[in-house]
Amino acid sequence: MLLLQVQDGNNIIDKLLRKEVLFTGFRIIKTADLQKVFGKKLTGYQLEAAINQYMFENRKRVFYLKTNILNVHKSNKWGFINGYLSSFSMEFSIFSYLGIKKYLSQVLYFGKNELILFKDHKN
């Protein structure tokens, strides 16, 4: 699977929790793997977390690719209160699906391999 890393501003907590990689909606994944994940009961924003967990548990190869895609934070789109309430709801949904152990395992170990398409050749 290939994860496309989304630039998420300068939020240090999001960077520490690797949200720009772990919870990106931009993915390239084999249909067979995705169908197995669709067999689980998921609600709300749990799909990305479920895909990650399936790939992690089945020892599938996962890489991330840095991109220039910019994620506009919900608070900038919907206002401070509505944006942060929406973000909290999303994170609560993901956390309640995974639990603390699996959530931390994803943060620490999942999708750590960067795919480098072109190497910089300096003369």
Contacts in CASP RR format, 6 or more apart in sequence:
PFRMAT RR
TARGET T0000
AUTHOR 0000-0000-0000
METHOD contacts of the structure
MODEL  1
MLLLQVQDGNNIIDKLLRKEVLFTGFRIIKTADLQKVFGKKLTGYQLEAA
INQYMFENRKRVFYLKTNILNVHKSNKWGFINGYLSSFSMEFSIFSYLGI
KKYLSQVLYFGKNELILFKDHKN
1 27 0 8 1.000
1 28 0 8 1.000
1 29 0 8 1.000
1 30 0 8 1.000
1 33 0 8 1.000
1 51 0 8 1.000
1 55 0 8 1.000
1 60 0 8 1.000
1 61 0 8 1.000
1 62 0 8 1.000
1 63 0 8 1.000
2 27 0 8 1.000
2 28 0 8 1.000
2 29 0 8 1.000
2 62 0 8 1.000
2 63 0 8 1.000
2 64 0 8 1.000
2 65 0 8 1.000
2 115 0 8 1.000
3 21 0 8 1.000
3 22 0 8 1.000
3 24 0 8 1.000
3 26 0 8 1.000
3 27 0 8 1.000
3 62 0 8 1.000
3 63 0 8 1.000
3 64 0 8 1.000
3 65 0 8 1.000
3 111 0 8 1.000
4 24 0 8 1.000
4 25 0 8 1.000
4 26 0 8 1.000
4 27 0 8 1.000
4 28 0 8 1.000
4 64 0 8 1.000
4 65 0 8 1.000
4 67 0 8 1.000
4 69 0 8 1.000
5 20 0 8 1.000
5 21 0 8 1.000
5 24 0 8 1.000
5 64 0 8 1.000
5 65 0 8 1.000
5 66 0 8 1.000
5 67 0 8 1.000
5 69 0 8 1.000
6 20 0 8 1.000
6 24 0 8 1.000
6 25 0 8 1.000
6 26 0 8 1.000
6 67 0 8 1.000
6 69 0 8 1.000
6 70 0 8 1.000
6 71 0 8 1.000
7 20 0 8 1.000
7 67 0 8 1.000
7 68 0 8 1.000
7 69 0 8 1.000
7 70 0 8 1.000
7 71 0 8 1.000
8 14 0 8 1.000
8 15 0 8 1.000
8 19 0 8 1.000
8 20 0 8 1.000
8 71 0 8 1.000
8 73 0 8 1.000
9 70 0 8 1.000
9 71 0 8 1.000
9 73 0 8 1.000
11 73 0 8 1.000
14 20 0 8 1.000
17 107 0 8 1.000
18 107 0 8 1.000
20 71 0 8 1.000
21 64 0 8 1.000
21 111 0 8 1.000
22 48 0 8 1.000
22 49 0 8 1.000
22 52 0 8 1.000
22 106 0 8 1.000
22 107 0 8 1.000
22 110 0 8 1.000
22 111 0 8 1.000
23 45 0 8 1.000
23 48 0 8 1.000
23 49 0 8 1.000
23 94 0 8 1.000
24 48 0 8 1.000
25 48 0 8 1.000
26 67 0 8 1.000
26 69 0 8 1.000
27 48 0 8 1.000
27 51 0 8 1.000
29 51 0 8 1.000
33 51 0 8 1.000
33 54 0 8 1.000
33 55 0 8 1.000
33 58 0 8 1.000
33 60 0 8 1.000
34 51 0 8 1.000
36 54 0 8 1.000
37 47 0 8 1.000
37 50 0 8 1.000
37 51 0 8 1.000
37 54 0 8 1.000
40 50 0 8 1.000
42 50 0 8 1.000
42 97 0 8 1.000
43 93 0 8 1.000
44 90 0 8 1.000
44 93 0 8 1.000
45 90 0 8 1.000
45 93 0 8 1.000
45 94 0 8 1.000
46 93 0 8 1.000
46 94 0 8 1.000
46 97 0 8 1.000
48 94 0 8 1.000
49 94 0 8 1.000
49 97 0 8 1.000
49 98 0 8 1.000
49 103 0 8 1.000
49 106 0 8 1.000
50 97 0 8 1.000
52 106 0 8 1.000
52 110 0 8 1.000
52 111 0 8 1.000
53 98 0 8 1.000
53 102 0 8 1.000
53 106 0 8 1.000
54 60 0 8 1.000
55 62 0 8 1.000
55 110 0 8 1.000
56 62 0 8 1.000
56 105 0 8 1.000
56 106 0 8 1.000
56 109 0 8 1.000
56 110 0 8 1.000
61 113 0 8 1.000
62 110 0 8 1.000
62 111 0 8 1.000
62 113 0 8 1.000
63 111 0 8 1.000
63 113 0 8 1.000
63 114 0 8 1.000
63 115 0 8 1.000
64 111 0 8 1.000
64 113 0 8 1.000
64 114 0 8 1.000
64 115 0 8 1.000
65 114 0 8 1.000
65 115 0 8 1.000
65 117 0 8 1.000
66 114 0 8 1.000
73 83 0 8 1.000
73 87 0 8 1.000
74 82 0 8 1.000
74 83 0 8 1.000
74 84 0 8 1.000
74 86 0 8 1.000
74 87 0 8 1.000
75 82 0 8 1.000
75 83 0 8 1.000
75 84 0 8 1.000
75 87 0 8 1.000
77 83 0 8 1.000
78 86 0 8 1.000
94 103 0 8 1.000
95 103 0 8 1.000
98 106 0 8 1.000
END
